[in-house]
Amino acid sequence: MSQKTLRVVQWTTGNIGTRALRAVIDHPALTLAGLYVHSDAKEGLDAGELCDRGTVGVKATRSIDEIIDLGADCVLYMPLQFDLDEVCRILASGANIVTTRGEFHHPPSMPAAIRDTVETACAEGGTSIHSTGSSPGFISEAVPLVLSSIQRTLDHLAIDEYADLSQRNSPGILFEVMGFGQQPADFAQARLDHVKDNFGPSLQVLADALGLPFDSVEASGELAVARNDVTIAAGTIPAGTVAAQRITISGIRGGRELMRFRPTWYCTTDIDVDWDMQATGWHISIDGDAPLDIEMRFPIPLERMSETAPNYTANRAVNAVHAVHSAAPGIRTSLDLPLIVPVLS
């Protein structure tokens, strides 16, 4: 399928951003227009050097003005922290945004002031913004929407995510953000809220699409501690500290759970509880008049998981660029866009 060539900016080069940058460079219908970085050390480097693609003639910059002046069609926005002013400036300038951040999955769930500010920027620039990725996104919206196409009644939908993080060499993410290696009593409520804020809105998109909106979204969490000291790629998890976590996000309708997303993230199976610790991947079960039970596993050796897993998130964002570029101005959900069909390299 022939597509118009679009000019794209990659915004930051973390694990996901680096894979997205590589995908844009390789894409037959995308041209890399610019690269924004936060690090002084990366400023001025050729974009290709930052993603193992050789020299491509696009230099990394820390100047937002330079990025805005490029007049790109789309920005792949993938920073660690969301910045409302940045997002609105990009959108108002005439560049669309595809982001792997979770703030925009379900506009009705957004704080009204933020939603209205973003919508105003979209109207000014004639642009749209869309949040996507592998999880949330692909597994919590795209896949269930396809599976629901053979249902006429739905009693329960459950999505379980499993991730063995023992070979992920990201100490900051695992120990500081996710709370592994901490005392259970120190495990922050903010962690539970973060997961709820990311996955609850995505489930709400699905529920709204099916005409079954939730009465509420609830979150609960369970922790497991290491029986013994365990060494993983990111460092050491002492015995008695958090080594696994299971968080349940439930969409409640009519006084019962209608949909559930439950990630089980773990760094070792030598823990103090008897959980079903499956290999990295997803399990989806649907109870209805056309019941389904589906396993989706990542057929990757554990030692290669950290180099491959970011592709699942980055690729969907890159593949969505053309659809978002063609969408009506505003915050666009999975329901506003056509089926994401890639043009492969």
Secondary structure, 3 states (H helix, E strand, C coil): CCCCCEEEEEECCCHHHHHHHHHHHHCCCEEEEEEECCCCCCCCCEHHHHCCCCCCCCEEECCHHHHHHCCCCEEEECCCCCCHHHHHHHHHCCCEEEECCCCCCCHHHCCHHHHHHHHHHHHHHCCEEEECCHHHHHHHHHHHHHHHHHCCCEEEEEEEEEEECCCCCCHHHHHHHCCCCCCHHHCCHHHHHHHHHHHHHHHHHHHHHCCCCCCEEEEEEEEEEECCCEEECCEEECCCCEEEEEEEEEEEECCEEEEEEEEEEECCCCECCCCCCCCCEEEEEEEECCCEEEEEECCCCHHHHHHHCHHHHHHHHHHCHHHHHHCCCEECCCCCCCCCCCCCC
